[in-house]
Amino acid sequence: MTRRSFIPNRYYFQRWVNKALINRTRLSEITIRLVDRKESTDLNEAFRHKKGPTNILSFPFEPPPEVYSPLLGDLVIYAGLVNQEAKQQKKTRLAHWAHLVIHGCLHLIGYDHENEKDATKMETLEIQLLQELGYANPYL
């Protein structure tokens, strides 16, 4: 990154991940990786076949059936875009980061928004979890 972007500290990441995974009974691990514009663009094009960078990508980890692993997967975040979106959407940076981390975690545990029914279910849970953390509805 050409200039230093705002990045929440470990406390916030842990808080958001814990909230998203609150109903899981097994120990879970998630890797969060912060990347620059080029890497976000490369990954978005390679895995989603979409041009340009994106704010967050979720990569679920699926071990073979006979192997137990607490690793749920990876979240790849382009901090510069997350902060830019927060400003454009007139949200606090922490609120937008919280939303995206929770959104990404939900993808890692099987939630999706490919159709209207699934999107409503996922968005409703996001709103509830964010509200419990003291953040406003991100979809308003």
C-alpha positions, -999 to 999 in steps of 0.1 A, spaced: 0 0 0 13 34 -8 0 50 24 -8 34 57 -45 24 58 -65 21 90 -64 -14 103 -83 -25 135 -62 -40 162 -63 -77 172 -89 -71 200 -115 -61 174 -108 -89 150 -110 -114 178 -143 -98 191 -159 -99 156 -148 -135 148 -159 -147 182 -193 -131 177 -198 -146 142 -188 -181 156 -207 -178 189 -229 -208 183 -201 -232 172 -193 -259 198 -159 -269 184 -127 -249 186 -123 -230 154 -95 -211 137 -96 -185 109 -67 -169 92 -71 -132 84 -48 -119 58 -45 -82 48 -35 -76 12 -28 -47 -12 -48 -37 -43 -28 -59 -67 -32 -90 -46 -69 -84 -40 -73 -79 -78 -54 -110 -87 -73 -132 -62 -107 -117 -72 -100 -123 -109 -86 -158 -103 -112 -172 -79 -144 -151 -86 -136 -142 -122 -144 -106 -115 -123 -76 -126 -106 -54 -100 -101 -55 -63 -127 -65 -37 -131 -57 -1 -130 -93 13 -127 -128 0 -136 -159 20 -118 -192 13 -133 -221 33 -110 -249 42 -124 -284 36 -101 -311 50 -106 -347 38 -134 -364 57 -110 -385 78 -90 -355 90 -101 -332 118 -89 -296 116 -101 -266 136 -92 -244 106 -124 -230 90 -105 -211 63 -90 -177 53 -104 -142 51 -84 -120 27 -91 -83 32 -80 -53 12 -78 -26 39 -76 3 15 -109 -5 -1 -127 -13 32 -117 22 45 -127 39 12 -161 22 13 -167 32 49 -161 68 40 -183 66 8 -211 49 28 -208 74 57 -201 46 82 -174 44 108 -144 24 97 -148 1 127 -185 -6 119 -177 -14 82 -147 -36 92 -169 -54 118 -196 -60 91 -172 -74 66 -153 -97 90 -186 -111 103 -199 -114 67 -167 -133 57 -169 -156 88 -204 -165 80 -193 -175 45 -167 -198 61 -194 -216 81 -217 -221 51 -238 -190 47 -243 -175 13 -263 -149 -6 -266 -165 -40 -304 -163 -39 -329 -140 -22 -339 -166 6 -303 -172 15 -294 -136 13 -322 -126 37 -312 -153 62 -275 -142 61 -282 -105 62 -307 -109 91 -280 -128 111 -254 -101 102 -277 -74 114 -284 -92 147 -247 -99 154 -237 -64 146 -265 -50 168 -253 -71 197 -219 -55 192 -234 -20 192 -232 -14 155 -260 -1 133 -277 -21 105 -251 -20 77 -278 -23 50 -296 10 57 
